[in-house]
Amino acid sequence: MKDTAKHQGLRNQLAKILEEKGISDANVLAAIKKIPRHLFLNSSFEDFAYQDKAFPIGAGQTISQPYTVAFQTQLLEVSKEHKILEIGTGSGYQTAVLVAMGAKVYSIERQNELFKTTSALLPKLGIRPKHLSFGDGYKGLPNFAPFDSIIVTAGAPVIPKALMAQLKIGGRLVIPVGEKEQVMTMLIRKNETQFEKHEFGDFKFVPLLENKN
């Protein structure tokens, strides 16, 4: 579990690349510089951890490309103490970025193997989300709702109604929507019944599966 000056240098370079690609939120870039992404990957990928690429993490899942993590996080407009629901804990890297930004993170993972690995890893790195759970992301976490924002890290064919219902008024839901390719979509909740929709181009994610634990 080593994190060296060399790793820090690579993180600084990665943040610079992300800035050149249009990531402008200083808090997002600071979190990218802080979180040791190499510790979230299989050690055979360690040398590539700070490239702007996605990598496999087991259970047929991937750790998202850093640009995608930064892009989604920037859309959330995270403030300290924000209560954020994350659908798809995966490796825990996105969770770690949000925690580093001062958010209170509630995260759900439907792959038991990943859930166990990540639940053990995060405390070792001193990263403490509010709540990690094993379950169906389509249902969200109604017991902890409402949330300031919700981030979905897998491609969904439709936007789950349960997640829309768990968003605070004024809150943001960021979700990749589509079957094979996804369009990054953001919903802002205007009132009890109305949502404003924004779309941000094509991304590629593993699918968000329902009821498959």
N, C-alpha and C positions, 0 to 999 in steps of 0.2 A: 504493500500500500504506500509506495513512495511517490512523493510529489516534489520534483526538483526545480532548480532555477531554469534548467533547460525546458521543462514542461511549461513553466510560467512564460518563458520567451515565446514558445509555440502558441500559447493561448493569446498572448498579446498580438501576434501576427494574425491569428484567426479573427480576432476582434476587428483588426484593421481591414481584412478582406470583407468581412460582413458590412463594415461601414461603407466600403467602396461599392458594395452591392445595394446600398440604400437603407441600411438599418441606422436610424438616427437617434433612437432613445438611449441616452447616456446610461441609464440604469440597467437596461438590457445588456449593453456592451460591457458594463462593469461586472455583471453576473457571469457573462461568458468568460471574462478574464479570470474570474475567481474559481469557477467550478472545474475540478480536475477530470475532464471527460475521459481520459485514458483509464481511469479506475472503474468506469462504467462498462468497459468493453472487455471481451476475452483478451487475455494478455498477448495472443498472437496478432491482434490488431493494434497493439500499443503504439507502434511506430507511425501508424496512420491516423491516430485518434484526433489530431488537430487539422486534418484535411476537411474541407467542407463537403463531406460525403456521409451517406447513411451506411450502417453496417449491420449484419445479422447479430442478434443477441440470444438466439435460442427460441424454442417453442414457435418457430416460424415467424417471429417478430423481428423488427429492426429498431435500432436507435436512430432517430430522425437526423437528417442532415442539419448541421448547426444553423444554416441559413433559415431553414424551416422553423426550427425552435425559436430563433430570434424573431422571425417574421410574425409568427402566431403570438408570441409574448408581447411584441410591440403593439399589436392590435388590441390587446387587453387593456392597455394603459394602466398597468399595475401601480397601485399606491401601497405604502406600508400599511399593514393590518388588513388589507383587502382579503376577503374570504373567497377563496377560489376552489372550484370543483374541477378536478382533472379526470378525464375519462381515458384510461389507458396508461397506467403507471409505467409499464414497460421496464426499461433499465433503471428508471428513476432520475435520469438526467434532466428532463424537463421539470420534474418536481423540484430538483435541487436548484435549478435556475430561479424558479418562482420563490422558493424559500429564501434564497440569497437576496432577493429583492424585497424581503420583509413581508411576504404574503403568508396568510394562514391557509395551508393547502390541505384539501381533502381529496384523496385520490383512490380510484377504483381500478383493479386489474382483474381480467377474467381468466388469465392463464395461471394456474396454481403454482407451477414451477417458477415462473417469473416473480409472482407475488412473494413467494418464500425467499428467493434470492435477494430481491430488492429490499424487502422488509429487514433483512439481516444487514445488508450493505449500508443503507443510509445512516443508521446510528453510528456505525464505525467511522463514517466520514464527518460526524458531528452535524448531520443534516436531519432536522426534526420536523417533518410535516405534522399537522394536527391529527390526521387520521388516514390510515391506509386500510383499504378493505379489499377482500376478494369477492367479486360478484359481477353482475350484469350491468355494464355501463349504460345500456339503454334506459335503465330505471333510475339512474342517478342515485342521490342519497337524500331522499325526502326528509329523513329525520334531522338532517343538518341544514336544510334549506331555510330561507333563501340565500343565494350566493351573489356576491358582487360581480363575479364573472365565472364563466364555464369554458374550459378548453378541451377540445376533443382531438386526440392524437391518432385517430384512425379514420379511414374514409367511410362515410355513412351514405347509404343509398337515399335516405331521407333524414330530415332533422327530427330526432325523437321528441315527441310532444312532452314527455315527462321532464326533459331537460329544459324546455322552454318555460314550463310551469315553475321550475325551481330557481328562476332568475329574478333578482330584484328589479324593481322599476328603475330604469336608468342603467341597468346592467348589460353586459356584453357576452354573447355566446359566439365563440369562434370555432368553426367546424368545417372540415373538408367534405364537400357533398358531391357524390357521384359514384358510379359503379366501377369502371376501369380506371378512368382518370378523374380527379376531383377538382372542383372549383372551391378555392378557399372562400368561405362565406362567413359574414359576421351579421348577427342579429343584435339590434339594440332594443331593449324593451322600453316602449314609450309609456304604456299604461297597462291595466289589467289584460286588455285584449289585443293591443296593437304592438307590432314589432316593425322596426325599420331595417331593411335588408341591404347589405353592401356585398359586392363580389370582387375578389382580388386575383383573378387568373388561375391557371392550372397548376396543380401539385399532384404528386403521386404518394399514396399512403397504403399501408396494409389495410384490409377491410375491417370495419367495426362489426363484429358478429353479435347476434342477439341470442340469449339463452343457451349459449354453448359453453358450459363450464366443465 
